[in-house]
Amino acid sequence: MKLRKEGWEAAAEKDAIYYIPGGKVWTKEDFFNSGITEVEKFTKNFFIQMNFNPSDKRMLDIGCGVGRMTRAFADIFGEAYGVDFSEAMIKQARELNQDKPNLLFMTNNGVDLSICEDNYFDFCFSYVVFHHLPDAKIIESYISEIGRVLRPGGLFKFQVDGRRWAPVIPIIHRSLYNFLLKIGLVDKFAKLRFRRDIIKQKAMPTILLSKAQLQKMLRGTNLEIVEITGENTYRMWCSGRKRQQVV
């Protein structure tokens, strides 16, 4: 966790707008416009399906970075909150979004949502975050926490990497790089890193989850799955609601 946080702090200091989408050069305007496009793409039909009107509701964006999508959520929700474990990301998020009075950013510990109150949010969302966590148990922790911070009847939607396998060479390289990080030799071997980005290697591990694993994580929680889409793909989405009563 420490190494991953160092990676994201370095990414924020170097160029947050570049690293948040995984490595893309674009203007600040295009960066935030992409958030508007994706918020509509990923949530509009779900909200219609669930008869959910966000205009007077409160939402949480988990792994918000500098607020690429959180800013767009603030346009359609009464209040939007973003949480990230990178202090540098949150600092920039606050600076970039000062014009949004209904938008609040918080730093968490990277493993749970203990900074948030029980039954506080009407909607929890996360995109391109959970599969970059270093351990599947942390994903499970966040899922449990979503069940805690959502109000009864509140909605959730999050994305995980549902591929059965990822390209072999990147995984081998990432494993070697992580090993060098742990033993403190990464700098000496920097020239042998297959021309890959050191910051990305620190910040972005890859956790793959099957549909069955995901269903198991939600089993026994107070969350009800409405739909899982994109099975066996990079963008596997899980959406649902918090039960009115725990079963």
TASULMO-V245666 format. One line per field, one symbol per residue. psi: psi as a letter, one per 40 degrees, with the letter a starting at -180 (. if undefined). A space follows every 50 residues. Layout:
BEGIN
psi->???
END
This chain:
BEGIN
psi->ddddddddddddddgdddddeeghhiiddddddddddddddeddddddde fhhedfihihhhfebefddddddddeidhhhhhiehdddddddddefeeg eehhiihaeeeafeeiiifdiehhihhfddeeiehdddddddddddddei iheiiihiiiheidiihdddddddddddddddefedddedeffffihddd dddgihhhhidddddddeheifhhhdihifhfidghhhiaihidih.
END
